[in-house]
């Protein structure tokens, strides 16, 4: 009886922790070169709701990758990411439920985010350079979304 209970418990845990949230992400970076802002749309293509942040800012966003374009080699080259200590102790990350087949739109101001995540005047300093980056931010809890609880964008290009 004890072995059956343990086996049943193991199956339930595997089922619960193997859940993934299904979503699509679209980025519209039209006007990004001038404003430093882009729009991000997340669509829930799952049959169940899951939580997403109401806003995206430097307290819940992570710069995952940054590459600058080298004109000589005609290729993007990896840049070092700043390892900054950001104080978000007072930040209350509010969330909302994203229901099945519904969208949520974010306006992400990377101009101000780069100043916090990388260096002051980053956007202005590299105004005439081509670069690309990836960002990530958390979705629902790991128990709800499993490995898909961290959303990472595809490359977002500037210039």
N, C-alpha and C positions, 0 to 999 in steps of 0.2 A: 504493500500500500504506500509506504514511504517513497519507494522508487518511482511509482506511478505519479505521485504528487510532484516529485522533483522534475520528472520528465515533462509533465504538463506545465509546470512553472517555467521551465526552459523554453518551451514552444511559445508560450504567451509572451515572454520577454523578447524572443527573436522576432515575433510578429510586431510587437509594439515598437521596438527600436529600429526596425528595418523600414519604417514608413518614410516616404519621401514626399515632399510637397512639389507639385508640378506647376511650373510657371514659365512664361516667356518674358523676355526683356527686350525692349526696343529703345535705342538712343537716337535722339534728334539733336545733332550738334550744330545745326544751322545758326549762324550768328555767334558761335563760340569764340572765333578769333577776335571779335570786337568787344564782346561783353564778358567773356569768361564763364558764361552760363550755358548749360545744356538741359534738355528735357529728357527724363527717363520714364518710360512707361512699363509697369509690371502688370501682367495679366495672369490671373489664376485660371489654369486650364485643368485643375483638379476637380474632383467631385466633392471635396470638403473645403471648408474655410480654413485659413491660417492667418496668423498675425503678421503685420508688417509695421515698420516704424512710420509714424505720421510725417516726420520730417527727416531729411538726411542732412547732417552737418558734421563738423570735424570731430564730434564726440562719438558718433556711431559709424563713421566712414573710415575706411583704411585705404591708403594708397598702396596697391599691391605691386605694381610694376610701372616703371617710367623709362622710356627710351627716347634718345635724341637722334635725329637723322643726320648722318655724316654724308656731306655732299661728295667728298672724294671717293668713298667706297660705295656710295649709292645704297647704303643699308642703315637700318636702325641699330643703335648701340645702346646697351644697357647703362643706365645711370645709377649712381648710388642714391639710395633713399635715405633721407634724414631720419635719425633715430631720436625723435624729440619726446620729451616728457610733457604731455598735455593734461592740464588739470580740468577734468570733467566731473569732479566730485559732486557739484551742485546740480548737474544736468539730470533732469528727469526724462528718461526716454519714454515717450508716450507711444502707444501702438493702437492700431485699429484692425478689425477683421477684414480680410479681403475674401469676399464670397466667391463661389465658383462662377466662372465666366465673367467676372468683373475686372475692371482696370483701376489702377491708381497711378496718378501722374506726380512726378517730383520735378521741381526746378532746382537743379544743383548748381550752386555758385562756386565753381572751382577756382575762380580768381581769389576769393577770400580763403578758400580751403587750402590752396597751395601755399598761401602766406603762413598759415598755421602749420600745415603738415610738412612743408619743405623749407622755405625761407621767405623773409619779407621781400616784397617787390619781385617775386618769382615770375609772375605773369608778365609784368612789364619788362623785366630783364630778358626774357626769352620770347618777346613779341614777334620777332622776325625769324625765329627758328621753328622748324618742323619738329614736333614730338608727338608721342602717343603714350597713353597711360591706361591702366586698369584700376578700377576701384572695387571694393567689396563692402558689404554691410550685412548685419544679421537680419534674418527673418524670424520666424517663430522659434520656440524652444527646440532643442535637439530631440527631445522625446516626441515632438509632434512631426518635425520635418526630417529627422535623421541627418544624413550627410548633406542634404540640400538646404540646411538652415543658414548657410552663408551664401549670399548671392554675389557672384563675381562677374563683372561685365566683360564683354569682349573688348578689344582695343578701341579706345576713343582717340580720334586723331585731331590734332591742331595744325592748321595750315594745310 
